[in-house]
């Protein structure tokens, strides 16, 4: 049985999917139980077998809905006043022994509720200062370990873990991107996050197929990398894309376009608003159009009920034609998940 300090875990999920995320945690950690929901998107569970077993289970079978997690090894009573900062610094000192100088660390903080006399940056700075003073090595951009902090009005939860074990490099899994001046839609963030999560590179040349492209956010991201795009959608594209000679706008439904398509593509994208199983069927039609070294992304829209059954059916359809890289509910997903795909090797069943 694990040390008690490694049996308390905080995890995050989209508020509408938190029950699904909790079920993933409980399935991966037999005997675990929910202690409390600290916020609509933050759950607190107690494990039986410890943090390392949960991490190993999720490496073997990655979760879809659980976005971020960490072990809450120290809890600190709080009053929401300026004295809290030094109480947190003292608590971080007790965790500094878990930080090895050869393994650089960073601090990630989330504040829940209102009325705090300080923000996350000040907490990060003060706790990092304390740990560095005790011999730890700070590297905010490329940490190996993370001191994670979640503060509620009554209590702080602190823990040290390997960044790679936390499911996301961002506090709470909240990946933020800076809005660009020529951005077309917020859907661009979803594509950028997916490429980061699934380690996919935008082609600097080559050809991309964007199904259901309008108004063209995903097309713009691909063009900014240098690829040419075939954008399929009956609706209009943003004017900047309509004028782009490297964007061919096909005013058609994907289901009509694909059966007669003859080109091969380096990337196929699909962010269409339709039932997840219908999106999977469209991607099945597109499978022969994907080049052997290419990749594809599809968002699978989820119903209000029966999510598990619908998602399972959609993924079964996709696996018939593709190798599944991964499936995640990204920070920029809402009532949907994103699946990353590669072509099946020749002869694969």
Phi, psi and omega per residue, in radians:
X1 nan 2.449 -3.043
X2 -1.294 2.773 2.989
X3 -0.980 2.427 -3.072
X4 -1.004 -0.545 -3.091
X5 -1.217 -0.259 3.120
X6 -1.824 0.247 -3.121
X7 -1.860 -0.123 3.069
X8 -1.727 2.201 -3.053
X9 -2.333 2.385 2.994
X10 -1.839 2.456 3.110
X11 -2.432 2.782 -3.140
X12 -2.188 2.766 3.110
X13 -2.817 2.859 2.958
X14 -1.048 2.379 -3.091
X15 -0.925 -0.646 -3.125
X16 -1.308 -0.234 -3.103
X17 -2.022 0.231 -3.012
X18 -1.154 -0.563 3.096
X19 -1.141 -0.645 3.102
X20 -1.189 -0.700 3.103
X21 -1.133 -0.746 3.104
X22 -1.061 -0.709 -3.139
X23 -1.118 -0.575 3.080
X24 -1.150 -0.755 3.125
X25 -1.109 -0.796 -3.109
X26 -1.156 -0.608 3.103
X27 -1.220 -0.610 -3.120
X28 -1.399 -0.329 -3.084
X29 -2.292 1.408 -3.108
X30 -0.925 2.351 3.134
X31 1.567 -0.159 3.134
X32 -1.158 2.739 3.135
X33 -2.495 2.588 3.114
X34 -1.374 2.258 3.089
X35 -1.543 -0.845 -3.032
X36 -2.980 2.659 2.944
X37 -1.658 1.917 -3.102
X38 -1.275 -0.447 3.047
X39 -2.721 3.067 -3.111
X40 -1.092 -0.359 -3.099
X41 -2.074 0.158 -3.091
X42 -2.233 2.021 3.101
X43 -1.856 2.663 -3.136
X44 -2.180 2.050 -3.127
X45 -2.115 2.698 3.017
X46 -1.933 2.217 -3.125
X47 -1.652 2.835 3.025
X48 -1.707 -0.749 -3.008
X49 -1.769 -0.067 2.993
X50 1.759 2.894 -3.075
X51 -1.026 -0.809 -3.047
X52 -1.083 -0.610 3.112
X53 -1.209 -0.682 3.098
X54 -1.113 -0.763 3.123
X55 -1.054 -0.811 -3.127
X56 -1.074 -0.693 3.141
X57 -1.136 -0.703 3.141
X58 -1.294 -0.487 3.024
X59 -1.153 -0.655 -3.133
X60 -1.264 -0.681 -3.134
X61 -2.393 1.556 -3.054
X62 -1.041 2.464 3.114
X63 -1.295 2.805 3.074
X64 -1.763 -0.751 -2.987
X65 -1.774 -0.385 3.085
X66 -1.368 2.074 -2.990
X67 -1.617 -0.658 -3.004
X68 -2.700 2.602 3.080
X69 -2.715 2.788 3.033
X70 -2.831 2.736 3.119
X71 -1.416 2.226 3.106
X72 -1.581 1.561 -3.017
X73 -1.469 -0.378 3.132
X74 -2.358 2.392 3.054
X75 -2.072 2.394 -3.036
X76 -2.209 2.129 3.043
X77 -1.113 2.421 -3.104
X78 -2.230 2.724 -3.140
X79 -2.136 0.026 -3.045
X80 1.009 0.795 3.014
X81 -2.330 3.115 -3.030
X82 -1.117 -0.421 3.131
X83 -1.167 -0.358 -3.128
X84 -1.042 -0.599 -3.059
X85 -1.087 -0.734 3.120
X86 -1.273 -0.554 3.060
X87 -1.111 -0.691 3.103
X88 -1.201 -0.677 3.101
X89 -1.084 -0.742 3.097
X90 -1.072 -0.705 3.133
X91 -1.156 -0.652 3.127
X92 -1.155 -0.520 3.097
X93 -1.084 -0.619 3.129
X94 -1.245 -0.350 3.122
X95 -1.661 -0.224 -3.058
X96 -1.051 -0.470 3.135
X97 -1.144 -0.320 3.090
X98 -1.437 -0.171 -3.131
X99 -1.672 2.065 -3.114
X100 -1.616 2.260 -3.073
X101 -0.919 -0.586 -3.131
X102 -1.291 -0.150 -3.128
X103 -2.046 1.700 -3.081
X104 -1.057 2.648 -3.078
X105 -2.264 2.927 2.928
X106 -2.448 2.957 3.091
X107 -1.977 2.335 3.080
X108 -2.165 2.220 -3.039
X109 -2.231 2.393 2.963
X110 -2.165 2.342 3.077
X111 -1.871 2.155 3.127
X112 -1.764 2.403 -3.122
X113 1.497 -3.100 -3.084
X114 -2.035 3.025 3.036
X115 1.578 0.235 -3.119
X116 -1.352 2.400 3.114
X117 -1.424 0.012 3.122
X118 -2.567 2.883 3.130
X119 -1.940 3.097 -3.124
X120 -1.003 -0.652 -3.091
X121 -1.065 -0.748 -3.126
X122 -1.163 -0.679 3.083
X123 -1.103 -0.836 3.135
X124 -0.986 -0.790 -3.079
X125 -1.147 -0.781 -3.084
X126 -1.190 -0.741 -3.116
X127 -1.242 -0.656 3.080
X128 -1.102 -0.722 3.107
X129 -1.026 -0.766 3.131
X130 -1.092 -0.810 -3.081
X131 -1.207 -0.680 3.098
X132 -1.107 -0.667 3.094
X133 -1.097 -0.377 3.123
X134 -1.747 0.205 2.995
X135 1.885 -0.058 -3.139
X136 -1.356 2.787 -3.110
X137 -1.939 2.111 -3.077
X138 -1.583 2.330 3.001
X139 -2.597 1.680 -3.029
X140 -1.153 -0.601 -3.054
X141 -1.434 -0.596 -3.069
X142 -2.343 1.089 -3.130
X143 -1.339 2.569 2.960
X144 -1.550 -0.705 3.104
X145 -2.018 2.766 3.135
X146 -2.311 2.327 2.916
X147 -1.609 1.831 -3.082
X148 -1.639 2.459 -3.077
X149 -2.391 2.213 2.961
X150 -2.161 2.223 -3.100
X151 -2.007 2.174 2.944
X152 -1.795 2.916 3.128
X153 -1.003 -0.392 -3.077
X154 -1.875 -0.408 -2.960
X155 -2.691 2.548 3.036
X156 -1.907 2.499 -3.126
X157 -2.111 2.030 -3.084
X158 -2.120 2.535 3.077
X159 -2.863 2.627 3.115
X160 -1.903 2.330 3.104
X161 -2.695 2.885 3.063
X162 -1.227 2.302 -3.096
X163 -0.965 -0.668 -3.097
X164 -1.169 -0.361 -3.116
X165 -1.496 -0.170 -3.004
X166 -1.527 0.003 3.125
X167 1.355 -0.422 3.125
X168 -2.575 2.575 3.090
X169 -1.433 -0.030 -3.020
X170 -2.007 2.507 -3.117
X171 -0.954 2.122 -3.133
X172 1.218 0.096 -3.074
X173 1.355 0.212 -3.070
X174 -1.496 1.502 3.132
X175 -1.377 2.135 -3.126
X176 -1.950 2.486 3.037
X177 -2.161 2.596 3.082
X178 -1.408 2.324 3.109
X179 -1.197 2.314 3.133
X180 -1.638 2.645 -3.081
X181 -1.020 -0.597 -3.097
X182 -1.743 0.298 -3.137
X183 -1.084 2.446 -3.109
X184 -1.679 -0.712 -3.111
X185 -2.679 2.805 3.099
X186 -1.196 -0.285 3.095
X187 -1.062 -0.365 3.106
X188 -1.056 -0.638 3.127
X189 -1.075 -0.630 -3.138
X190 -1.104 -0.754 3.112
X191 -1.174 -0.763 3.128
X192 -1.074 -0.736 3.130
X193 -1.147 -0.725 -3.133
X194 -1.089 -0.768 3.130
X195 -1.096 -0.627 3.118
X196 -1.210 -0.815 -3.102
X197 -1.112 -0.742 -3.054
X198 -1.686 0.106 3.068
X199 1.013 0.921 -3.135
X200 -1.935 2.368 -3.137
X201 -1.771 2.351 3.026
X202 -1.230 2.354 -3.117
X203 -1.196 2.339 3.106
X204 -1.346 -0.385 3.028
X205 -2.389 -2.906 3.063
X206 1.557 -2.904 -2.953
X207 -2.286 2.361 -3.126
X208 -2.085 2.435 3.025
X209 -1.880 2.083 -3.141
X210 -1.962 1.867 -3.096
X211 -1.574 2.283 -3.050
X212 1.170 0.825 -2.890
X213 -1.293 -0.575 -2.976
X214 -1.053 2.474 0.047
X215 -1.429 -0.069 2.975
X216 2.070 0.323 -3.139
X217 -1.032 -0.812 -3.126
X218 -1.218 -0.601 3.070
X219 -1.080 -0.728 -3.139
X220 -1.084 -0.720 3.128
X221 -1.072 -0.760 3.138
X222 -1.170 -0.686 3.105
X223 -1.160 -0.636 -3.141
X224 -1.121 -0.383 3.058
X225 -1.506 -0.181 3.078
X226 1.928 -0.120 -3.109
X227 -1.372 2.698 2.943
X228 -1.524 2.670 -3.020
X229 -2.322 2.359 2.873
X230 -1.739 1.949 -3.060
X231 -1.820 2.011 -3.055
X232 -1.832 2.032 3.105
X233 -3.047 2.368 3.081
X234 -1.156 -0.420 -3.075
X235 -1.450 2.932 -3.109
X236 -1.289 2.581 2.955
X237 -1.568 2.815 3.044
X238 -0.992 2.524 -3.072
X239 -0.913 -0.677 -3.111
X240 -1.093 -0.547 3.109
X241 -1.431 -0.600 3.115
X242 -1.098 -0.466 3.130
X243 -1.579 -0.106 -3.031
X244 -1.438 2.061 -3.127
X245 -1.172 -0.255 3.129
X246 -1.629 0.138 3.046
X247 -2.049 2.070 3.059
X248 -1.799 1.978 -3.102
X249 -1.577 2.025 3.076
X250 -1.778 1.945 -3.108
X251 -1.448 1.466 -3.075
X252 -2.749 2.842 2.965
X253 -1.370 2.568 -3.138
X254 -1.011 -0.697 -3.105
X255 -1.129 -0.472 3.116
X256 -1.474 -0.667 -3.084
X257 -1.236 -0.769 -2.938
X258 -1.102 -0.743 -3.083
X259 -1.016 -0.505 -3.122
X260 -1.785 0.025 -3.117
X261 -1.218 2.487 -3.116
X262 -2.143 -0.265 -3.105
X263 -1.310 2.724 2.991
X264 -1.811 2.510 -3.071
X265 -2.122 2.590 3.076
X266 -1.407 -0.495 3.130
X267 -2.492 2.436 3.017
X268 -2.165 2.264 -3.093
X269 -2.115 2.533 -3.140
X270 -2.602 1.906 3.078
X271 -2.129 0.627 -3.076
X272 -1.325 2.559 3.120
X273 -1.535 1.637 3.074
X274 -2.712 2.939 3.109
X275 -0.909 2.452 -3.082
X276 -0.956 -0.654 -3.122
X277 -1.225 -0.605 3.077
X278 -1.209 -0.670 3.073
X279 -1.077 -0.702 3.117
X280 -1.120 -0.648 3.108
X281 -1.161 -0.687 3.072
X282 -1.074 -0.758 3.124
X283 -1.151 -0.522 3.063
X284 -1.139 -0.675 3.071
X285 -1.120 -0.555 -3.079
X286 -1.462 -0.195 -2.973
X287 -1.005 -0.699 -3.114
X288 -1.262 -0.206 -3.137
X289 -1.581 -0.112 -3.113
X290 -1.575 2.238 3.122
X291 -1.111 2.749 -3.040
X292 -1.086 -0.424 3.116
X293 -1.848 0.206 -3.052
X294 -1.513 -3.110 3.060
X295 -2.512 2.835 -3.117
X296 -2.431 2.662 3.054
X297 -2.282 2.413 3.064
X298 -2.448 2.376 2.999
X299 -1.628 2.344 -3.120
X300 -1.911 1.931 -3.102
X301 -1.297 2.371 -3.035
X302 -1.865 2.511 3.107
X303 -1.369 2.990 3.105
X304 -1.279 -0.476 3.098
X305 -2.321 2.785 3.125
X306 1.158 0.577 -3.077
X307 -1.042 -0.810 -3.066
X308 -1.032 -0.768 -3.106
X309 -1.184 -0.773 -3.121
X310 -1.139 -0.790 -3.126
X311 -1.133 -0.718 3.119
X312 -1.070 -0.725 3.134
X313 -1.140 -0.725 3.138
X314 -1.124 -0.755 -3.125
X315 -1.187 -0.587 3.073
X316 -1.083 -0.732 3.095
X317 -1.110 -0.743 -3.126
X318 -1.155 -0.681 -3.101
X319 -1.159 -0.359 3.106
X320 -1.183 -0.485 -3.051
X321 -2.047 -0.239 -3.053
X322 -2.358 2.811 2.861
X323 -1.589 2.214 -3.080
X324 -1.457 2.049 3.057
X325 -1.296 -0.783 -3.131
X326 3.096 2.879 3.103
X327 -2.386 2.233 3.128
X328 -2.523 2.579 2.878
X329 -1.557 1.804 -3.066
X330 -1.314 2.899 3.094
X331 -1.045 -0.600 -3.114
X332 -1.600 0.036 2.928
X333 -1.390 2.652 2.987
X334 -2.023 -1.837 3.136
X335 -1.522 1.064 -3.060
X336 -2.902 2.915 2.960
X337 -2.259 2.858 3.123
X338 -2.020 2.275 3.104
X339 -1.958 2.350 3.092
X340 -1.885 2.377 -2.974
X341 -2.334 2.650 2.932
X342 -2.243 2.755 3.113
X343 -1.143 2.569 3.065
X344 -1.223 2.450 3.059
X345 -1.049 2.634 3.112
X346 -0.957 2.317 3.122
X347 1.499 -0.121 3.132
X348 -1.241 2.495 -3.126
X349 -1.383 nan nan
